[in-house]
Amino acid sequence: MNSGNRYQWVGIILSLAIILLGFSAPLQSLSTMPSHYRMFSGQVTRLPLSMPVLAQVSVDHPDVLQVNGLHQYFSQVSLKEPIQVASAKAGHTDLRFKVGKIPLRTVHVQVIPEVKVIPGGQTIGVKLKSAGILIVGHHQITVAGNQKVSPGEEAKLQLGDMIISMNGVPIQEVEKVGRYTEEAGKSGKPLNLVVIRRGEKLNIKLKPAYDILDRSYRLGLYIRDSAAGVGTLTFFAPDRQTYGALGHVITDMDTQMPIAVGGGEIVHSNVTSIAKSQNGDPGEKIAHFYREGKTLGNIEKNTSFGIFGKMEDVPDHGVQEQAIPVAFAHEVKPGPAQIYTVVSGQKVEKFDIEITHVSRQDFPATKGLVLKITDKRLLERTGGIVQGMSGSPIIQNGKMVGAVTHVFVNNPANGYGCFIEWMLRDAGLMEEASAGQSQRTAS
């Protein structure tokens, strides 16, 4: 066999060996490591790889992350034993594993300042003001005899559109629409509307019509400028005077479109009774706004993960007043946990649950975990998860890990939750490390 063929056979054998190794349990465990890993400053974690080999581990920025207590760029480690990684200051770095010259895995690690929050659980009244006038329907107006028209429909305005200005004047209150409509009708000129439709800004002309029954000019539109309801406070961050609640977006009841925030507030709410959940019929908390004169906080954001804003004081009636650590999405595990919520009056209580499934989410997404109510007291009082319970904080191993978001309609003892990490990001509490702290190295 000549040398060329020999090298060719060696290459084939090595390739087969690498393919076979790829199916081995140790390499499979390494391949399941996430490509992105998040840690808080000062956090220590262990990576169990269970590979009977010596490997070289490199860290681009050892001032951000240390391996096995070593403050250096390269180190030789046995992958048979768990590797200890400790985060120092906030920043980004790449953690690379090699055996000889063969790269095994690269993990991008992001270290951010530690976040602690006070768990909520309080039932709150939500008063959300839209950033404009929401169009929630069309209607016909009588203009002559049996002749009916809808000027809004003829102008191609759609359900879910939001009017943000009329004749160049910003508008957020329904009460002002009538005045502009009457003025335009009497002058015989159309209204110049600026409308937001699915993120796009449109200019639309709409000529009001005279309603002979109401004796006034009308647009032929059903409109709304606000929404109100009951939910649950999830957390309060005292250092930033920031709160988060609900765990899901607030949508308009008619259009099912998310409501753009133009202001609003959350207030105390008092639970008077519970309509219990049954299969096919989710129950609800019956509550009324309590002490409406005192506002708990404002509303600045309405996102896929809830509402967020500023709050000055620690809310009353909580389980605890001290801030606790929070968990990243990858730290949450199936197993026992607790939720904090109110089922009577204003007192927050603890109830046992089981986290039955955890989705792997490296990036924000809803329905991150599935939970089951196991607490007999809660099942007896509510039948499971009820409407108004969304936002109830989920606590596991002394850390806040998520919030209740949805109930399984046909099995109300079960429901979905979102990871607290995504709520904290939307609240502005999970800042990216600044470029000055560290730079990610291109490879």
C-alpha positions in Angstrom: 0.0 0.0 0.0 1.5 3.3 -1.0 1.8 6.3 1.4 -1.1 8.1 -0.3 -3.5 5.2 0.2 -2.3 4.8 3.8 -3.0 8.4 4.6 -6.4 8.1 3.0 -7.3 5.1 5.1 -6.0 6.8 8.3 -8.3 9.7 7.5 -11.3 7.4 7.0 -10.6 5.6 10.2 -10.3 8.9 12.1 -13.5 10.2 10.6 -15.4 7.0 11.6 -13.9 7.3 15.1 -15.2 10.8 15.4 -18.6 9.8 14.2 -18.8 7.0 16.7 -17.6 9.3 19.5 -20.4 11.7 18.6 -22.9 9.1 19.6 -21.2 8.3 22.9 -23.0 9.4 26.1 -20.2 11.7 27.3 -20.1 13.7 24.0 -23.9 13.8 23.9 -23.9 15.3 27.4 -21.4 18.0 26.2 -23.6 18.7 23.1 -26.6 19.4 25.3 -24.8 22.3 27.0 -26.4 25.5 25.8 -24.5 27.7 23.4 -25.4 30.7 25.6 -25.2 30.7 29.3 -26.2 33.5 31.7 -25.0 34.1 35.2 -25.2 36.8 37.9 -22.1 38.5 39.3 -20.7 36.4 42.2 -22.6 33.3 41.2 -20.9 29.9 41.3 -22.1 26.9 39.3 -20.9 23.4 38.4 -20.9 21.9 34.9 -21.1 18.1 35.1 -19.7 16.8 31.8 -18.7 13.2 32.8 -16.1 12.7 30.1 -13.0 10.6 31.0 -10.6 12.9 29.2 -8.2 15.7 29.9 -9.2 18.9 28.1 -8.0 22.4 27.6 -10.4 25.1 28.7 -9.9 28.7 27.5 -11.6 31.9 28.7 -11.3 35.1 26.7 -11.9 37.3 29.8 -10.8 35.7 33.1 -11.7 38.9 34.9 -15.3 38.0 34.0 -15.3 34.2 34.5 -13.0 31.9 36.4 -12.7 28.1 35.9 -12.0 26.0 39.0 -10.9 29.0 40.9 -8.2 30.0 38.4 -7.8 33.5 37.2 -6.2 32.7 33.9 -6.8 32.4 30.2 -6.0 28.7 29.7 -6.2 25.7 32.1 -6.0 21.9 31.9 -8.9 20.1 33.4 -10.3 16.6 33.8 -13.8 16.5 32.3 -14.5 13.4 34.4 -15.1 15.7 37.4 -17.6 18.6 37.4 -16.1 21.9 36.3 -16.7 24.9 38.7 -17.2 28.2 37.0 -17.5 31.4 39.0 -18.6 34.8 37.7 -16.8 38.0 38.8 -17.7 41.2 37.2 -20.4 41.9 34.6 -19.4 41.2 31.0 -19.3 38.7 28.2 -16.8 35.9 27.5 -16.4 32.7 25.5 -15.7 29.4 27.3 -14.0 27.0 24.9 -13.3 23.3 25.3 -10.6 21.4 23.3 -9.0 18.0 23.4 -5.6 18.5 21.8 -6.4 20.5 18.7 -10.0 19.2 18.4 -12.6 21.8 19.5 -15.4 20.2 21.5 -17.7 23.1 22.4 -17.9 26.9 22.7 -20.2 28.5 25.2 -20.9 32.2 25.2 -21.3 33.3 28.8 -23.0 36.6 29.8 -22.5 37.9 33.3 -24.9 40.6 34.6 -25.2 42.4 37.9 -27.2 40.4 40.6 -30.9 41.0 40.7 -33.1 40.5 43.8 -36.8 41.3 44.0 -39.6 41.1 46.6 -42.2 38.5 45.7 -45.7 39.9 45.0 -48.9 37.9 45.0 -51.2 40.8 45.8 -54.4 41.1 43.7 -54.3 44.5 41.9 -56.8 46.5 39.9 -55.4 47.5 36.5 -56.5 50.7 34.7 -54.7 50.9 31.4 -54.9 53.9 29.1 -54.4 53.4 25.4 -51.9 55.5 23.5 -54.7 56.5 21.1 -58.3 55.7 20.2 -58.8 52.0 19.5 -61.3 51.0 16.8 -63.2 48.0 18.1 -66.1 47.8 15.6 -68.1 49.4 12.8 -71.8 50.4 13.0 -74.3 51.8 10.5 -75.9 55.3 10.9 -79.1 56.4 9.3 -78.6 59.3 6.9 -81.9 59.4 5.0 -85.0 57.2 5.1 -83.8 53.6 5.0 -80.3 54.6 3.8 -77.5 53.6 6.3 -73.8 54.1 6.0 -70.6 53.6 8.0 -68.1 56.4 7.2 -65.4 54.6 9.1 -65.9 51.3 7.1 -66.0 53.2 3.8 -62.7 54.9 4.8 -61.2 51.4 5.1 -60.5 51.7 8.9 -60.0 48.3 10.4 -60.7 46.7 13.8 -57.5 47.1 15.9 -56.5 50.3 14.2 -55.5 53.1 16.7 -56.1 56.7 15.9 -53.3 58.8 17.4 -54.2 62.2 16.0 -57.1 64.2 14.4 -56.4 67.2 12.2 -52.9 67.3 13.5 -53.8 67.2 17.1 -52.7 64.2 19.3 -55.7 62.4 20.8 -56.1 59.8 23.5 -59.6 60.5 25.0 -62.8 59.3 23.5 -64.6 62.4 24.9 -62.7 64.6 22.4 -63.6 62.6 19.3 -67.2 63.9 19.4 -66.1 67.5 19.3 -63.7 67.1 16.3 -66.4 65.0 14.5 -69.0 67.7 14.9 -66.7 70.5 13.8 -65.7 68.5 10.7 -69.3 67.6 9.9 -70.5 71.2 10.1 -67.7 72.5 7.9 -68.2 69.8 5.3 -64.5 68.8 5.5 -63.1 65.4 6.2 -61.1 64.6 9.3 -57.4 64.0 8.7 -56.5 61.0 10.8 -53.1 59.5 11.6 -53.6 55.8 12.3 -51.3 53.0 13.6 -52.0 49.6 12.0 -49.8 46.7 13.0 -46.9 49.1 13.6 -47.4 51.1 10.4 -48.4 54.7 10.4 -51.2 55.6 7.9 -52.8 58.9 6.9 -56.6 58.5 6.3 -59.3 60.9 5.5 -62.7 60.3 7.1 -65.8 62.4 6.3 -68.4 62.3 9.1 -72.1 61.6 8.2 -75.1 63.2 9.8 -77.3 60.8 11.7 -80.9 61.9 11.3 -82.0 59.9 14.4 -79.4 61.2 16.8 -79.2 64.6 15.1 -75.5 64.7 15.2 -72.5 63.9 13.0 -71.1 60.4 13.5 -68.1 58.3 12.3 -69.8 54.9 12.3 -67.2 53.4 14.6 -67.1 51.8 18.0 -64.1 53.1 19.8 -62.4 52.7 23.2 -59.5 54.4 25.0 -58.9 52.3 28.0 -59.2 48.9 29.7 -59.6 47.7 33.2 -59.4 44.4 35.1 -57.9 42.4 37.9 -54.6 40.6 38.0 -51.7 39.7 40.3 -48.5 41.6 41.2 -45.5 39.4 40.4 -42.5 41.3 41.9 -41.2 44.6 43.2 -37.6 45.7 42.8 -37.0 48.1 45.7 -33.6 49.4 44.4 -35.1 50.5 41.1 -38.7 51.1 42.4 -39.9 48.9 39.5 -42.7 46.3 39.5 -43.9 43.6 37.1 -47.4 42.0 37.0 -49.7 39.6 35.1 -47.1 37.6 33.1 -49.0 38.1 29.8 -50.0 41.0 27.5 -53.2 42.9 28.0 -55.3 42.8 24.8 -58.4 44.6 23.8 -61.5 42.4 24.6 -63.0 42.9 21.1 -60.1 42.9 18.7 -57.7 40.7 20.8 -54.9 43.2 19.8 -52.3 44.2 22.3 -53.0 47.7 23.8 -50.3 50.3 23.3 -49.7 52.1 26.6 -50.6 55.7 26.9 -50.6 55.7 30.7 -52.4 54.0 33.5 -52.1 52.9 37.0 -52.4 49.9 39.3 -54.4 50.1 42.6 -55.3 48.0 45.6 -57.9 45.3 44.9 -59.9 43.3 47.4 -61.0 39.7 46.6 -64.6 39.2 47.7 -65.2 35.7 46.4 -64.0 33.0 44.0 -66.0 31.5 41.1 -64.3 28.0 41.1 -62.8 26.5 38.0 -64.3 23.4 36.5 -63.4 21.4 33.4 -64.3 23.5 30.4 -65.1 26.5 32.5 -62.2 28.5 34.0 -63.2 30.3 37.2 -62.2 33.8 38.3 -61.5 36.0 41.2 -64.4 38.3 42.1 -62.7 41.5 43.3 -63.3 45.2 43.5 -60.8 48.1 43.4 -60.0 49.0 47.0 -58.9 52.4 48.3 -59.0 53.8 44.8 -57.6 57.0 46.2 -54.2 55.4 46.6 -52.3 54.4 43.5 -49.7 51.6 43.9 -47.8 52.4 40.7 -48.0 53.7 37.1 -48.1 51.6 33.9 -45.3 52.2 31.4 -45.2 49.0 29.4 -47.6 46.3 28.2 -45.6 43.4 26.7 -45.9 39.7 26.0 -44.7 39.1 29.6 -47.0 41.5 31.5 -47.3 45.2 32.5 -44.4 47.1 34.1 -43.9 50.5 35.7 -42.8 52.4 38.7 -43.8 51.8 42.3 -42.5 53.8 45.3 -43.3 51.6 48.3 -43.3 47.9 49.2 -46.9 46.7 48.7 -48.8 45.6 51.8 -50.0 42.1 52.8 -47.1 40.3 51.2 -45.6 37.0 52.4 -42.2 38.7 52.9 -40.7 42.1 52.7 -37.1 41.1 52.0 -35.8 40.7 48.4 -34.9 37.2 47.3 -32.7 36.0 44.4 -34.1 35.2 41.0 -33.3 32.3 38.7 -32.4 32.2 35.1 -34.6 30.1 32.7 -31.9 27.4 32.5 -31.9 27.0 36.3 -35.6 26.1 36.7 -36.1 22.3 37.1 -39.2 20.1 37.3 -40.2 19.5 40.9 -41.9 21.0 43.9 -42.4 24.8 44.1 -44.9 27.3 45.5 -47.0 30.1 44.2 -48.0 33.3 46.2 -51.5 34.5 45.6 -54.7 35.9 47.2 -58.0 33.9 47.5 -59.8 36.1 50.0 -59.5 39.7 51.0 -56.0 41.1 50.5 -53.8 38.6 52.3 -51.2 36.8 50.2 -50.8 33.1 51.0 -48.3 30.3 49.9 -49.7 27.3 48.0 -47.8 24.2 46.9 -47.5 23.3 43.2 -45.4 20.9 41.1 -43.5 22.1 38.0 -44.1 19.2 35.6 -42.3 20.5 32.5 -39.7 23.0 31.7 -39.0 24.2 28.1 -35.5 25.1 27.1 -35.6 28.7 26.2 -32.3 30.6 25.4 -34.3 33.5 24.2 -37.6 35.1 25.4 -40.7 33.0 24.7 -44.0 32.6 26.5 -45.3 29.3 28.1 -41.9 28.4 29.5 -43.1 25.9 32.1 -46.1 23.7 32.9 -47.3 23.6 36.5 -49.9 21.6 38.5 -51.6 22.8 41.7 -51.0 20.1 44.4 -52.2 22.1 47.4 -55.5 20.7 48.6 -56.5 24.0 50.3 -56.2 25.9 47.0 -58.0 23.1 45.0 -60.9 23.2 47.5 -61.2 27.0 47.3 -60.6 27.6 43.6 -60.7 24.3 41.8 -57.3 25.1 40.4 -56.0 28.1 38.5 -58.6 30.9 38.0 -58.7 34.1 36.0 -57.1 36.9 38.0 -54.4 34.6 39.3 -52.1 35.4 36.3 -48.9 37.0 37.6 -48.8 35.0 40.8 -45.1 34.5 41.5 -43.6 31.0 41.4 -40.9 30.3 44.0 -38.5 27.3 43.9 -35.6 26.6 46.2 -35.7 30.1 47.6 -35.6 31.8 44.3 -38.3 33.4 42.1 -38.4 31.4 38.9 -41.5 32.5 37.1 -45.2 33.6 37.1 -48.5 31.9 36.5 -49.9 32.9 33.1 -52.6 30.6 31.8 -55.0 27.8 32.9 -55.7 24.6 31.0 -59.4 25.1 30.3 -60.2 21.4 30.4 -57.9 20.6 33.3 -57.8 23.7 35.6 -55.5 22.2 38.1 -52.8 22.6 35.5 -51.5 25.7 33.6 -48.6 27.5 32.1 -46.1 29.9 33.5 -43.4 32.2 32.1 -39.9 32.5 33.3 -39.1 35.4 35.6 -36.0 36.2 33.5 -38.1 37.4 30.6 -40.3 39.6 32.8 -37.2 41.1 34.4 -35.8 41.9 30.9 -39.0 43.7 29.9 -38.9 45.6 33.2 -35.4 46.8 32.4 -33.7 45.0 35.3 -31.5 42.6 33.2 -29.2 45.1 31.6 -26.6 44.0 29.1 -23.0 44.5 30.2 -21.6 47.7 28.8 -19.1 47.6 25.9 -16.5 49.1 28.3 -16.7 46.1 30.6 -15.6 43.5 28.1 -15.7 42.8 24.4 -16.6 39.5 22.9 -13.7 38.1 20.9 -14.4 37.1 17.3 -13.2 33.7 16.3 
